[in-house]
């Protein structure tokens, strides 16, 4: 991987981590916004989000250790 792509790859990893953090209980801001928007209790949304936690974590591991996957569209 050329050194010019390292900051881009780091940015992709950073944004993926931020989205995971914003979507996970107990402090996920996305869950609080969804709670207000859909008028549901936050605990109900926590339970509903639990089955989806492993997927973004697996994607994070894949794009972290296989950089060409996330950098394929760069010239």
PDB file of N, CA, C, O and CB in Angstrom:
ATOM      1  N   UNK A   1       0.863  -1.176   0.000  1.00  0.00           N
ATOM      2  CA  UNK A   1       0.000   0.000   0.000  1.00  0.00           C
ATOM      3  C   UNK A   1       0.904   1.232   0.000  1.00  0.00           C
ATOM      4  O   UNK A   1       1.780   1.360   0.855  1.00  0.00           O
ATOM      5  CB  UNK A   1      -0.979   0.002   1.239  1.00  0.00           C
ATOM      6  N   UNK A   2       0.690   2.142  -0.963  1.00  0.00           N
ATOM      7  CA  UNK A   2       1.471   3.385  -0.976  1.00  0.00           C
ATOM      8  C   UNK A   2       1.199   4.223   0.267  1.00  0.00           C
ATOM      9  O   UNK A   2       0.099   4.218   0.820  1.00  0.00           O
ATOM     10  CB  UNK A   2       1.156   4.202  -2.233  1.00  0.00           C
ATOM     11  N   UNK A   3       2.232   4.942   0.687  1.00  0.00           N
ATOM     12  CA  UNK A   3       2.084   5.722   1.922  1.00  0.00           C
ATOM     13  C   UNK A   3       1.068   6.851   1.788  1.00  0.00           C
ATOM     14  O   UNK A   3       0.573   7.348   2.800  1.00  0.00           O
ATOM     15  CB  UNK A   3       3.423   6.297   2.332  1.00  0.00           C
ATOM     16  N   UNK A   4       0.747   7.266   0.572  1.00  0.00           N
ATOM     17  CA  UNK A   4      -0.244   8.329   0.386  1.00  0.00           C
ATOM     18  C   UNK A   4      -1.649   7.877   0.777  1.00  0.00           C
ATOM     19  O   UNK A   4      -2.502   8.707   1.090  1.00  0.00           O
ATOM     20  CB  UNK A   4      -0.239   8.800  -1.062  1.00  0.00           C
ATOM     21  N   UNK A   5      -1.892   6.578   0.761  1.00  0.00           N
ATOM     22  CA  UNK A   5      -3.219   6.062   1.078  1.00  0.00           C
ATOM     23  C   UNK A   5      -3.412   5.795   2.567  1.00  0.00           C
ATOM     24  O   UNK A   5      -4.535   5.534   2.999  1.00  0.00           O
ATOM     25  CB  UNK A   5      -3.469   4.796   0.304  1.00  0.00           C
ATOM     26  N   UNK A   6      -2.360   5.854   3.351  1.00  0.00           N
ATOM     27  CA  UNK A   6      -2.472   5.545   4.779  1.00  0.00           C
ATOM     28  C   UNK A   6      -3.426   6.502   5.497  1.00  0.00           C
ATOM     29  O   UNK A   6      -4.248   6.025   6.280  1.00  0.00           O
ATOM     30  CB  UNK A   6      -1.095   5.599   5.435  1.00  0.00           C
ATOM     31  N   UNK A   7      -3.369   7.836   5.280  1.00  0.00           N
ATOM     32  CA  UNK A   7      -4.348   8.706   5.964  1.00  0.00           C
ATOM     33  C   UNK A   7      -5.793   8.427   5.541  1.00  0.00           C
ATOM     34  O   UNK A   7      -6.708   8.542   6.356  1.00  0.00           O
ATOM     35  CB  UNK A   7      -4.021  10.168   5.689  1.00  0.00           C
ATOM     36  N   UNK A   8      -5.999   8.065   4.286  1.00  0.00           N
ATOM     37  CA  UNK A   8      -7.354   7.750   3.819  1.00  0.00           C
ATOM     38  C   UNK A   8      -7.858   6.494   4.519  1.00  0.00           C
ATOM     39  O   UNK A   8      -9.001   6.451   4.975  1.00  0.00           O
ATOM     40  CB  UNK A   8      -7.380   7.562   2.276  1.00  0.00           C
ATOM     41  N   UNK A   9      -7.022   5.488   4.603  1.00  0.00           N
ATOM     42  CA  UNK A   9      -7.414   4.240   5.259  1.00  0.00           C
ATOM     43  C   UNK A   9      -7.674   4.482   6.742  1.00  0.00           C
ATOM     44  O   UNK A   9      -8.634   3.946   7.297  1.00  0.00           O
ATOM     45  CB  UNK A   9      -6.325   3.162   5.075  1.00  0.00           C
ATOM     46  N   UNK A  10      -6.836   5.277   7.383  1.00  0.00           N
ATOM     47  CA  UNK A  10      -7.047   5.609   8.784  1.00  0.00           C
ATOM     48  C   UNK A  10      -8.368   6.353   8.983  1.00  0.00           C
ATOM     49  O   UNK A  10      -9.067   6.113   9.968  1.00  0.00           O
ATOM     50  CB  UNK A  10      -5.884   6.449   9.308  1.00  0.00           C
ATOM     51  N   UNK A  11      -8.716   7.250   8.063  1.00  0.00           N
ATOM     52  CA  UNK A  11      -9.990   7.962   8.135  1.00  0.00           C
ATOM     53  C   UNK A  11     -11.180   7.036   7.994  1.00  0.00           C
ATOM     54  O   UNK A  11     -12.188   7.210   8.679  1.00  0.00           O
ATOM     55  CB  UNK A  11     -10.051   9.022   7.071  1.00  0.00           C
ATOM     56  N   UNK A  12     -11.075   6.051   7.110  1.00  0.00           N
ATOM     57  CA  UNK A  12     -12.162   5.080   6.933  1.00  0.00           C
ATOM     58  C   UNK A  12     -12.347   4.264   8.209  1.00  0.00           C
ATOM     59  O   UNK A  12     -13.476   4.021   8.636  1.00  0.00           O
ATOM     60  CB  UNK A  12     -11.872   4.143   5.730  1.00  0.00           C
ATOM     61  N   UNK A  13     -11.244   3.843   8.814  1.00  0.00           N
ATOM     62  CA  UNK A  13     -11.313   3.090  10.063  1.00  0.00           C
ATOM     63  C   UNK A  13     -11.906   3.962  11.173  1.00  0.00           C
ATOM     64  O   UNK A  13     -12.734   3.496  11.956  1.00  0.00           O
ATOM     65  CB  UNK A  13      -9.910   2.577  10.468  1.00  0.00           C
ATOM     66  N   UNK A  14     -11.485   5.215  11.238  1.00  0.00           N
ATOM     67  CA  UNK A  14     -11.991   6.135  12.260  1.00  0.00           C
ATOM     68  C   UNK A  14     -13.496   6.340  12.123  1.00  0.00           C
ATOM     69  O   UNK A  14     -14.220   6.281  13.116  1.00  0.00           O
ATOM     70  CB  UNK A  14     -11.269   7.483  12.169  1.00  0.00           C
ATOM     71  N   UNK A  15     -13.972   6.578  10.908  1.00  0.00           N
ATOM     72  CA  UNK A  15     -15.409   6.788  10.704  1.00  0.00           C
ATOM     73  C   UNK A  15     -16.221   5.534  11.018  1.00  0.00           C
ATOM     74  O   UNK A  15     -17.330   5.625  11.543  1.00  0.00           O
ATOM     75  CB  UNK A  15     -15.675   7.227   9.269  1.00  0.00           C
ATOM     76  N   UNK A  16     -15.671   4.373  10.697  1.00  0.00           N
ATOM     77  CA  UNK A  16     -16.362   3.125  11.021  1.00  0.00           C
ATOM     78  C   UNK A  16     -16.466   2.958  12.537  1.00  0.00           C
ATOM     79  O   UNK A  16     -17.515   2.567  13.051  1.00  0.00           O
ATOM     80  CB  UNK A  16     -15.626   1.917  10.394  1.00  0.00           C
ATOM     81  N   UNK A  17     -15.380   3.254  13.250  1.00  0.00           N
ATOM     82  CA  UNK A  17     -15.413   3.187  14.715  1.00  0.00           C
ATOM     83  C   UNK A  17     -16.406   4.175  15.304  1.00  0.00           C
ATOM     84  O   UNK A  17     -17.120   3.844  16.250  1.00  0.00           O
ATOM     85  CB  UNK A  17     -14.027   3.452  15.287  1.00  0.00           C
ATOM     86  N   UNK A  18     -16.460   5.373  14.760  1.00  0.00           N
ATOM     87  CA  UNK A  18     -17.405   6.368  15.265  1.00  0.00           C
ATOM     88  C   UNK A  18     -18.846   5.926  15.069  1.00  0.00           C
ATOM     89  O   UNK A  18     -19.679   6.116  15.955  1.00  0.00           O
ATOM     90  CB  UNK A  18     -17.179   7.704  14.578  1.00  0.00           C
ATOM     91  N   UNK A  19     -19.144   5.342  13.925  1.00  0.00           N
ATOM     92  CA  UNK A  19     -20.508   4.878  13.678  1.00  0.00           C
ATOM     93  C   UNK A  19     -20.868   3.724  14.604  1.00  0.00           C
ATOM     94  O   UNK A  19     -21.998   3.648  15.087  1.00  0.00           O
ATOM     95  CB  UNK A  19     -20.671   4.450  12.218  1.00  0.00           C
ATOM     96  N   UNK A  20     -19.923   2.832  14.856  1.00  0.00           N
ATOM     97  CA  UNK A  20     -20.188   1.740  15.800  1.00  0.00           C
ATOM     98  C   UNK A  20     -20.460   2.301  17.185  1.00  0.00           C
ATOM     99  O   UNK A  20     -21.391   1.866  17.863  1.00  0.00           O
ATOM    100  CB  UNK A  20     -19.001   0.753  15.848  1.00  0.00           C
ATOM    101  N   UNK A  21     -19.654   3.264  17.608  1.00  0.00           N
ATOM    102  CA  UNK A  21     -19.855   3.871  18.919  1.00  0.00           C
ATOM    103  C   UNK A  21     -21.161   4.635  19.035  1.00  0.00           C
ATOM    104  O   UNK A  21     -21.766   4.668  20.107  1.00  0.00           O
ATOM    105  CB  UNK A  21     -18.720   4.787  19.229  1.00  0.00           C
ATOM    106  N   UNK A  22     -21.600   5.245  17.952  1.00  0.00           N
ATOM    107  CA  UNK A  22     -22.848   6.002  17.980  1.00  0.00           C
ATOM    108  C   UNK A  22     -24.073   5.104  17.925  1.00  0.00           C
ATOM    109  O   UNK A  22     -25.186   5.552  18.202  1.00  0.00           O
ATOM    110  CB  UNK A  22     -22.885   6.977  16.832  1.00  0.00           C
ATOM    111  N   UNK A  23     -23.877   3.852  17.571  1.00  0.00           N
ATOM    112  CA  UNK A  23     -25.016   2.943  17.421  1.00  0.00           C
ATOM    113  C   UNK A  23     -25.157   1.929  18.549  1.00  0.00           C
ATOM    114  O   UNK A  23     -26.168   1.231  18.627  1.00  0.00           O
ATOM    115  CB  UNK A  23     -24.901   2.215  16.127  1.00  0.00           C
ATOM    116  N   UNK A  24     -24.156   1.837  19.424  1.00  0.00           N
ATOM    117  CA  UNK A  24     -24.182   0.807  20.456  1.00  0.00           C
ATOM    118  C   UNK A  24     -24.675   1.348  21.793  1.00  0.00           C
ATOM    119  O   UNK A  24     -24.421   2.502  22.138  1.00  0.00           O
ATOM    120  CB  UNK A  24     -22.803   0.205  20.624  1.00  0.00           C
ATOM    121  N   UNK A  25     -25.378   0.507  22.536  1.00  0.00           N
ATOM    122  CA  UNK A  25     -25.749   0.883  23.890  1.00  0.00           C
ATOM    123  C   UNK A  25     -24.492   0.904  24.760  1.00  0.00           C
ATOM    124  O   UNK A  25     -23.522   0.236  24.403  1.00  0.00           O
ATOM    125  CB  UNK A  25     -26.814  -0.094  24.469  1.00  0.00           C
ATOM    126  N   UNK A  26     -24.453   1.611  25.851  1.00  0.00           N
ATOM    127  CA  UNK A  26     -25.490   2.387  26.489  1.00  0.00           C
ATOM    128  C   UNK A  26     -25.483   3.852  26.092  1.00  0.00           C
ATOM    129  O   UNK A  26     -26.421   4.571  26.438  1.00  0.00           O
ATOM    130  CB  UNK A  26     -25.358   2.272  27.955  1.00  0.00           C
ATOM    131  N   UNK A  27     -24.474   4.326  25.386  1.00  0.00           N
ATOM    132  CA  UNK A  27     -24.387   5.759  25.107  1.00  0.00           C
ATOM    133  C   UNK A  27     -24.569   6.097  23.636  1.00  0.00           C
ATOM    134  O   UNK A  27     -24.169   7.180  23.209  1.00  0.00           O
ATOM    135  CB  UNK A  27     -23.066   6.286  25.574  1.00  0.00           C
ATOM    136  N   UNK A  28     -25.148   5.221  22.863  1.00  0.00           N
ATOM    137  CA  UNK A  28     -25.308   5.454  21.437  1.00  0.00           C
ATOM    138  C   UNK A  28     -26.295   6.565  21.140  1.00  0.00           C
ATOM    139  O   UNK A  28     -27.491   6.430  21.398  1.00  0.00           O
ATOM    140  CB  UNK A  28     -25.747   4.195  20.757  1.00  0.00           C
ATOM    141  N   UNK A  29     -25.793   7.658  20.599  1.00  0.00           N
ATOM    142  CA  UNK A  29     -26.656   8.806  20.317  1.00  0.00           C
ATOM    143  C   UNK A  29     -27.708   8.451  19.263  1.00  0.00           C
ATOM    144  O   UNK A  29     -28.810   8.999  19.287  1.00  0.00           O
ATOM    145  CB  UNK A  29     -25.816  10.007  19.844  1.00  0.00           C
ATOM    146  N   UNK A  30     -27.385   7.552  18.350  1.00  0.00           N
ATOM    147  CA  UNK A  30     -28.363   7.145  17.334  1.00  0.00           C
ATOM    148  C   UNK A  30     -29.585   6.481  17.978  1.00  0.00           C
ATOM    149  O   UNK A  30     -30.703   6.626  17.486  1.00  0.00           O
ATOM    150  CB  UNK A  30     -27.712   6.183  16.319  1.00  0.00           C
ATOM    151  N   UNK A  31     -29.371   5.759  19.071  1.00  0.00           N
ATOM    152  CA  UNK A  31     -30.496   5.114  19.752  1.00  0.00           C
ATOM    153  C   UNK A  31     -31.392   6.140  20.437  1.00  0.00           C
ATOM    154  O   UNK A  31     -32.613   5.989  20.453  1.00  0.00           O
ATOM    155  CB  UNK A  31     -29.987   4.100  20.778  1.00  0.00           C
ATOM    156  N   UNK A  32     -30.789   7.178  21.001  1.00  0.00           N
ATOM    157  CA  UNK A  32     -31.595   8.220  21.639  1.00  0.00           C
ATOM    158  C   UNK A  32     -32.395   9.015  20.603  1.00  0.00           C
ATOM    159  O   UNK A  32     -33.558   9.349  20.831  1.00  0.00           O
ATOM    160  CB  UNK A  32     -30.695   9.166  22.448  1.00  0.00           C
ATOM    161  N   UNK A  33     -31.770   9.311  19.477  1.00  0.00           N
ATOM    162  CA  UNK A  33     -32.480  10.032  18.410  1.00  0.00           C
ATOM    163  C   UNK A  33     -33.619   9.168  17.869  1.00  0.00           C
ATOM    164  O   UNK A  33     -34.716   9.668  17.622  1.00  0.00           O
ATOM    165  CB  UNK A  33     -31.503  10.423  17.261  1.00  0.00           C
ATOM    166  N   UNK A  34     -33.358   7.870  17.687  1.00  0.00           N
ATOM    167  CA  UNK A  34     -34.409   6.961  17.210  1.00  0.00           C
ATOM    168  C   UNK A  34     -35.541   6.845  18.225  1.00  0.00           C
ATOM    169  O   UNK A  34     -36.710   6.741  17.854  1.00  0.00           O
ATOM    170  CB  UNK A  34     -33.826   5.573  16.918  1.00  0.00           C
ATOM    171  N   UNK A  35     -35.185   6.863  19.501  1.00  0.00           N
ATOM    172  CA  UNK A  35     -36.202   6.782  20.543  1.00  0.00           C
ATOM    173  C   UNK A  35     -37.148   7.971  20.479  1.00  0.00           C
ATOM    174  O   UNK A  35     -38.362   7.816  20.614  1.00  0.00           O
ATOM    175  CB  UNK A  35     -35.549   6.706  21.918  1.00  0.00           C
ATOM    176  N   UNK A  36     -36.600   9.136  20.279  1.00  0.00           N
ATOM    177  CA  UNK A  36     -37.436  10.335  20.182  1.00  0.00           C
ATOM    178  C   UNK A  36     -38.249  10.313  18.891  1.00  0.00           C
ATOM    179  O   UNK A  36     -39.443  10.611  18.894  1.00  0.00           O
ATOM    180  CB  UNK A  36     -36.569  11.611  20.246  1.00  0.00           C
ATOM    181  N   UNK A  37     -37.600   9.961  17.804  1.00  0.00           N
ATOM    182  CA  UNK A  37     -38.258  10.015  16.490  1.00  0.00           C
ATOM    183  C   UNK A  37     -39.409   9.016  16.381  1.00  0.00           C
ATOM    184  O   UNK A  37     -40.475   9.350  15.864  1.00  0.00           O
ATOM    185  CB  UNK A  37     -37.241   9.747  15.384  1.00  0.00           C
ATOM    186  N   UNK A  38     -39.193   7.778  16.872  1.00  0.00           N
ATOM    187  CA  UNK A  38     -40.202   6.730  16.725  1.00  0.00           C
ATOM    188  C   UNK A  38     -41.053   6.542  17.974  1.00  0.00           C
ATOM    189  O   UNK A  38     -41.897   5.647  18.028  1.00  0.00           O
ATOM    190  CB  UNK A  38     -39.536   5.430  16.376  1.00  0.00           C
ATOM    191  N   UNK A  39     -40.828   7.391  18.981  1.00  0.00           N
ATOM    192  CA  UNK A  39     -41.606   7.370  20.211  1.00  0.00           C
ATOM    193  C   UNK A  39     -41.640   5.985  20.849  1.00  0.00           C
ATOM    194  O   UNK A  39     -42.697   5.466  21.207  1.00  0.00           O
ATOM    195  CB  UNK A  39     -43.015   7.842  19.936  1.00  0.00           C
ATOM    196  N   UNK A  40     -40.460   5.410  20.977  1.00  0.00           N
ATOM    197  CA  UNK A  40     -40.283   4.108  21.619  1.00  0.00           C
ATOM    198  C   UNK A  40     -39.320   4.266  22.787  1.00  0.00           C
ATOM    199  O   UNK A  40     -38.473   5.159  22.761  1.00  0.00           O
ATOM    200  CB  UNK A  40     -39.759   3.043  20.606  1.00  0.00           C
ATOM    201  N   UNK A  41     -39.424   3.429  23.803  1.00  0.00           N
ATOM    202  CA  UNK A  41     -38.462   3.502  24.908  1.00  0.00           C
ATOM    203  C   UNK A  41     -37.062   3.081  24.444  1.00  0.00           C
ATOM    204  O   UNK A  41     -36.909   2.229  23.569  1.00  0.00           O
ATOM    205  CB  UNK A  41     -38.924   2.610  26.083  1.00  0.00           C
ATOM    206  N   UNK A  42     -36.061   3.696  25.048  1.00  0.00           N
ATOM    207  CA  UNK A  42     -34.677   3.419  24.663  1.00  0.00           C
ATOM    208  C   UNK A  42     -34.317   1.959  24.928  1.00  0.00           C
ATOM    209  O   UNK A  42     -33.592   1.359  24.135  1.00  0.00           O
ATOM    210  CB  UNK A  42     -33.716   4.345  25.420  1.00  0.00           C
ATOM    211  N   UNK A  43     -34.802   1.379  26.014  1.00  0.00           N
ATOM    212  CA  UNK A  43     -34.475  -0.015  26.323  1.00  0.00           C
ATOM    213  C   UNK A  43     -35.017  -0.973  25.262  1.00  0.00           C
ATOM    214  O   UNK A  43     -34.398  -1.996  24.970  1.00  0.00           O
ATOM    215  CB  UNK A  43     -35.030  -0.393  27.694  1.00  0.00           C
ATOM    216  N   UNK A  44     -36.156  -0.644  24.697  1.00  0.00           N
ATOM    217  CA  UNK A  44     -36.697  -1.473  23.613  1.00  0.00           C
ATOM    218  C   UNK A  44     -35.778  -1.415  22.398  1.00  0.00           C
ATOM    219  O   UNK A  44     -35.561  -2.425  21.729  1.00  0.00           O
ATOM    220  CB  UNK A  44     -38.126  -1.010  23.229  1.00  0.00           C
ATOM    221  N   UNK A  45     -35.243  -0.242  22.116  1.00  0.00           N
ATOM    222  CA  UNK A  45     -34.317  -0.102  21.000  1.00  0.00           C
ATOM    223  C   UNK A  45     -32.984  -0.772  21.281  1.00  0.00           C
ATOM    224  O   UNK A  45     -32.353  -1.295  20.362  1.00  0.00           O
ATOM    225  CB  UNK A  45     -34.099   1.359  20.683  1.00  0.00           C
ATOM    226  N   UNK A  46     -32.541  -0.768  22.536  1.00  0.00           N
ATOM    227  CA  UNK A  46     -31.319  -1.487  22.905  1.00  0.00           C
ATOM    228  C   UNK A  46     -31.475  -2.972  22.584  1.00  0.00           C
ATOM    229  O   UNK A  46     -30.612  -3.584  21.956  1.00  0.00           O
ATOM    230  CB  UNK A  46     -30.994  -1.288  24.410  1.00  0.00           C
ATOM    231  N   UNK A  47     -32.601  -3.534  23.032  1.00  0.00           N
ATOM    232  CA  UNK A  47     -32.838  -4.959  22.773  1.00  0.00           C
ATOM    233  C   UNK A  47     -32.933  -5.247  21.285  1.00  0.00           C
ATOM    234  O   UNK A  47     -32.460  -6.286  20.824  1.00  0.00           O
ATOM    235  CB  UNK A  47     -34.114  -5.422  23.470  1.00  0.00           C
ATOM    236  N   UNK A  48     -33.531  -4.350  20.538  1.00  0.00           N
ATOM    237  CA  UNK A  48     -33.676  -4.556  19.100  1.00  0.00           C
ATOM    238  C   UNK A  48     -32.341  -4.428  18.369  1.00  0.00           C
ATOM    239  O   UNK A  48     -32.160  -5.029  17.310  1.00  0.00           O
ATOM    240  CB  UNK A  48     -34.675  -3.562  18.530  1.00  0.00           C
ATOM    241  N   UNK A  49     -31.405  -3.653  18.921  1.00  0.00           N
ATOM    242  CA  UNK A  49     -30.123  -3.443  18.240  1.00  0.00           C
ATOM    243  C   UNK A  49     -29.088  -4.524  18.552  1.00  0.00           C
ATOM    244  O   UNK A  49     -28.098  -4.648  17.832  1.00  0.00           O
ATOM    245  CB  UNK A  49     -29.563  -2.095  18.618  1.00  0.00           C
ATOM    246  N   UNK A  50     -29.294  -5.298  19.598  1.00  0.00           N
ATOM    247  CA  UNK A  50     -28.304  -6.307  20.001  1.00  0.00           C
ATOM    248  C   UNK A  50     -27.950  -7.328  18.909  1.00  0.00           C
ATOM    249  O   UNK A  50     -26.771  -7.658  18.778  1.00  0.00           O
ATOM    250  CB  UNK A  50     -28.816  -7.042  21.200  1.00  0.00           C
ATOM    251  N   UNK A  51     -28.892  -7.840  18.127  1.00  0.00           N
ATOM    252  CA  UNK A  51     -28.498  -8.808  17.090  1.00  0.00           C
ATOM    253  C   UNK A  51     -27.629  -8.205  15.990  1.00  0.00           C
ATOM    254  O   UNK A  51     -26.974  -8.942  15.254  1.00  0.00           O
ATOM    255  CB  UNK A  51     -29.729  -9.410  16.467  1.00  0.00           C
ATOM    256  N   UNK A  52     -27.612  -6.891  15.867  1.00  0.00           N
ATOM    257  CA  UNK A  52     -26.871  -6.251  14.785  1.00  0.00           C
ATOM    258  C   UNK A  52     -25.484  -5.773  15.199  1.00  0.00           C
ATOM    259  O   UNK A  52     -24.772  -5.187  14.384  1.00  0.00           O
ATOM    260  CB  UNK A  52     -27.654  -5.093  14.257  1.00  0.00           C
ATOM    261  N   UNK A  53     -25.091  -6.008  16.429  1.00  0.00           N
ATOM    262  CA  UNK A  53     -23.792  -5.545  16.900  1.00  0.00           C
ATOM    263  C   UNK A  53     -22.625  -6.287  16.239  1.00  0.00           C
ATOM    264  O   UNK A  53     -21.655  -5.629  15.862  1.00  0.00           O
ATOM    265  CB  UNK A  53     -23.711  -5.701  18.402  1.00  0.00           C
ATOM    266  N   UNK A  54     -22.657  -7.595  16.078  1.00  0.00           N
ATOM    267  CA  UNK A  54     -21.486  -8.277  15.497  1.00  0.00           C
ATOM    268  C   UNK A  54     -21.169  -7.876  14.057  1.00  0.00           C
ATOM    269  O   UNK A  54     -20.007  -7.932  13.654  1.00  0.00           O
ATOM    270  CB  UNK A  54     -21.700  -9.755  15.546  1.00  0.00           C
ATOM    271  N   UNK A  55     -22.159  -7.479  13.281  1.00  0.00           N
ATOM    272  CA  UNK A  55     -21.922  -7.188  11.868  1.00  0.00           C
ATOM    273  C   UNK A  55     -20.977  -6.010  11.646  1.00  0.00           C
ATOM    274  O   UNK A  55     -20.000  -6.167  10.913  1.00  0.00           O
ATOM    275  CB  UNK A  55     -23.231  -6.911  11.184  1.00  0.00           C
ATOM    276  N   UNK A  56     -21.215  -4.843  12.237  1.00  0.00           N
ATOM    277  CA  UNK A  56     -20.269  -3.750  12.014  1.00  0.00           C
ATOM    278  C   UNK A  56     -18.894  -4.024  12.616  1.00  0.00           C
ATOM    279  O   UNK A  56     -17.889  -3.535  12.100  1.00  0.00           O
ATOM    280  CB  UNK A  56     -20.823  -2.470  12.588  1.00  0.00           C
ATOM    281  N   UNK A  57     -18.833  -4.794  13.693  1.00  0.00           N
ATOM    282  CA  UNK A  57     -17.535  -5.140  14.261  1.00  0.00           C
ATOM    283  C   UNK A  57     -16.746  -6.034  13.319  1.00  0.00           C
ATOM    284  O   UNK A  57     -15.533  -5.877  13.181  1.00  0.00           O
ATOM    285  CB  UNK A  57     -17.711  -5.827  15.610  1.00  0.00           C
ATOM    286  N   UNK A  58     -17.426  -6.968  12.674  1.00  0.00           N
ATOM    287  CA  UNK A  58     -16.766  -7.824  11.693  1.00  0.00           C
ATOM    288  C   UNK A  58     -16.294  -7.009  10.489  1.00  0.00           C
ATOM    289  O   UNK A  58     -15.191  -7.227   9.988  1.00  0.00           O
ATOM    290  CB  UNK A  58     -17.712  -8.945  11.238  1.00  0.00           C
ATOM    291  N   UNK A  59     -17.110  -6.086  10.030  1.00  0.00           N
ATOM    292  CA  UNK A  59     -16.715  -5.218   8.916  1.00  0.00           C
ATOM    293  C   UNK A  59     -15.507  -4.377   9.301  1.00  0.00           C
ATOM    294  O   UNK A  59     -14.609  -4.182   8.481  1.00  0.00           O
ATOM    295  CB  UNK A  59     -17.885  -4.308   8.494  1.00  0.00           C
ATOM    296  N   UNK A  60     -15.467  -3.880  10.517  1.00  0.00           N
ATOM    297  CA  UNK A  60     -14.323  -3.099  10.983  1.00  0.00           C
ATOM    298  C   UNK A  60     -13.045  -3.924  10.960  1.00  0.00           C
ATOM    299  O   UNK A  60     -12.002  -3.439  10.520  1.00  0.00           O
ATOM    300  CB  UNK A  60     -14.577  -2.570  12.392  1.00  0.00           C
ATOM    301  N   UNK A  61     -13.113  -5.146  11.424  1.00  0.00           N
ATOM    302  CA  UNK A  61     -11.935  -6.017  11.403  1.00  0.00           C
ATOM    303  C   UNK A  61     -11.489  -6.272   9.971  1.00  0.00           C
ATOM    304  O   UNK A  61     -10.293  -6.247   9.680  1.00  0.00           O
ATOM    305  CB  UNK A  61     -12.231  -7.352  12.115  1.00  0.00           C
ATOM    306  N   UNK A  62     -12.434  -6.515   9.080  1.00  0.00           N
ATOM    307  CA  UNK A  62     -12.082  -6.806   7.687  1.00  0.00           C
ATOM    308  C   UNK A  62     -11.423  -5.611   7.020  1.00  0.00           C
ATOM    309  O   UNK A  62     -10.388  -5.769   6.372  1.00  0.00           O
ATOM    310  CB  UNK A  62     -13.321  -7.219   6.899  1.00  0.00           C
ATOM    311  N   UNK A  63     -11.995  -4.412   7.160  1.00  0.00           N
ATOM    312  CA  UNK A  63     -11.394  -3.261   6.475  1.00  0.00           C
ATOM    313  C   UNK A  63     -10.112  -2.801   7.156  1.00  0.00           C
ATOM    314  O   UNK A  63      -9.283  -2.148   6.523  1.00  0.00           O
ATOM    315  CB  UNK A  63     -12.386  -2.106   6.418  1.00  0.00           C
ATOM    316  N   UNK A  64      -9.933  -3.128   8.433  1.00  0.00           N
ATOM    317  CA  UNK A  64      -8.688  -2.770   9.110  1.00  0.00           C
ATOM    318  C   UNK A  64      -7.531  -3.632   8.620  1.00  0.00           C
ATOM    319  O   UNK A  64      -6.442  -3.115   8.370  1.00  0.00           O
ATOM    320  CB  UNK A  64      -8.843  -2.913  10.624  1.00  0.00           C
ATOM    321  N   UNK A  65      -7.746  -4.918   8.482  1.00  0.00           N
ATOM    322  CA  UNK A  65      -6.661  -5.822   8.134  1.00  0.00           C
ATOM    323  C   UNK A  65      -6.582  -6.147   6.653  1.00  0.00           C
ATOM    324  O   UNK A  65      -5.666  -6.859   6.240  1.00  0.00           O
ATOM    325  CB  UNK A  65      -6.800  -7.080   8.901  1.00  0.00           C
ATOM    326  N   UNK A  66      -7.501  -5.657   5.844  1.00  0.00           N
ATOM    327  CA  UNK A  66      -7.441  -5.867   4.403  1.00  0.00           C
ATOM    328  C   UNK A  66      -7.683  -4.508   3.728  1.00  0.00           C
ATOM    329  O   UNK A  66      -8.778  -4.264   3.222  1.00  0.00           O
ATOM    330  CB  UNK A  66      -8.499  -6.949   3.931  1.00  0.00           C
ATOM    331  N   UNK A  67      -6.678  -3.624   3.714  1.00  0.00           N
ATOM    332  CA  UNK A  67      -6.851  -2.268   3.205  1.00  0.00           C
ATOM    333  C   UNK A  67      -7.315  -2.161   1.751  1.00  0.00           C
ATOM    334  O   UNK A  67      -8.069  -1.239   1.443  1.00  0.00           O
ATOM    335  CB  UNK A  67      -5.582  -1.546   3.345  1.00  0.00           C
ATOM    336  N   UNK A  68      -6.907  -3.053   0.840  1.00  0.00           N
ATOM    337  CA  UNK A  68      -7.390  -2.876  -0.536  1.00  0.00           C
ATOM    338  C   UNK A  68      -8.918  -2.894  -0.679  1.00  0.00           C
ATOM    339  O   UNK A  68      -9.456  -2.339  -1.637  1.00  0.00           O
ATOM    340  CB  UNK A  68      -6.808  -3.950  -1.404  1.00  0.00           C
ATOM    341  N   UNK A  69      -9.607  -3.522   0.257  1.00  0.00           N
ATOM    342  CA  UNK A  69     -11.066  -3.551   0.186  1.00  0.00           C
ATOM    343  C   UNK A  69     -11.655  -2.161   0.341  1.00  0.00           C
ATOM    344  O   UNK A  69     -12.581  -1.796  -0.384  1.00  0.00           O
ATOM    345  CB  UNK A  69     -11.631  -4.475   1.255  1.00  0.00           C
ATOM    346  N   UNK A  70     -11.133  -1.383   1.275  1.00  0.00           N
ATOM    347  CA  UNK A  70     -11.682  -0.041   1.498  1.00  0.00           C
ATOM    348  C   UNK A  70     -11.067   1.010   0.594  1.00  0.00           C
ATOM    349  O   UNK A  70     -11.595   2.117   0.491  1.00  0.00           O
ATOM    350  CB  UNK A  70     -11.484   0.362   2.930  1.00  0.00           C
ATOM    351  N   UNK A  71      -9.964   0.687  -0.060  1.00  0.00           N
ATOM    352  CA  UNK A  71      -9.268   1.660  -0.920  1.00  0.00           C
ATOM    353  C   UNK A  71      -9.408   1.320  -2.407  1.00  0.00           C
ATOM    354  O   UNK A  71      -8.714   1.908  -3.236  1.00  0.00           O
ATOM    355  CB  UNK A  71      -7.785   1.723  -0.545  1.00  0.00           C
ATOM    356  N   UNK A  72     -10.273   0.404  -2.748  1.00  0.00           N
ATOM    357  CA  UNK A  72     -10.355  -0.087  -4.130  1.00  0.00           C
ATOM    358  C   UNK A  72     -10.794   0.979  -5.113  1.00  0.00           C
ATOM    359  O   UNK A  72     -10.398   0.916  -6.277  1.00  0.00           O
ATOM    360  CB  UNK A  72     -11.303  -1.250  -4.207  1.00  0.00           C
ATOM    361  N   UNK A  73     -11.592   1.954  -4.706  1.00  0.00           N
ATOM    362  CA  UNK A  73     -12.099   2.954  -5.641  1.00  0.00           C
ATOM    363  C   UNK A  73     -11.191   4.165  -5.794  1.00  0.00           C
ATOM    364  O   UNK A  73     -11.484   5.061  -6.586  1.00  0.00           O
ATOM    365  CB  UNK A  73     -13.448   3.407  -5.201  1.00  0.00           C
ATOM    366  N   UNK A  74     -10.095   4.203  -5.050  1.00  0.00           N
ATOM    367  CA  UNK A  74      -9.173   5.329  -5.199  1.00  0.00           C
ATOM    368  C   UNK A  74      -8.315   5.130  -6.454  1.00  0.00           C
ATOM    369  O   UNK A  74      -7.989   3.999  -6.814  1.00  0.00           O
ATOM    370  CB  UNK A  74      -8.274   5.476  -3.935  1.00  0.00           C
ATOM    371  N   UNK A  75      -7.955   6.224  -7.111  1.00  0.00           N
ATOM    372  CA  UNK A  75      -7.138   6.079  -8.346  1.00  0.00           C
ATOM    373  C   UNK A  75      -5.738   5.626  -8.064  1.00  0.00           C
ATOM    374  O   UNK A  75      -4.944   5.462  -8.991  1.00  0.00           O
ATOM    375  CB  UNK A  75      -7.082   7.384  -9.103  1.00  0.00           C
TER     376      UNK A  75
END
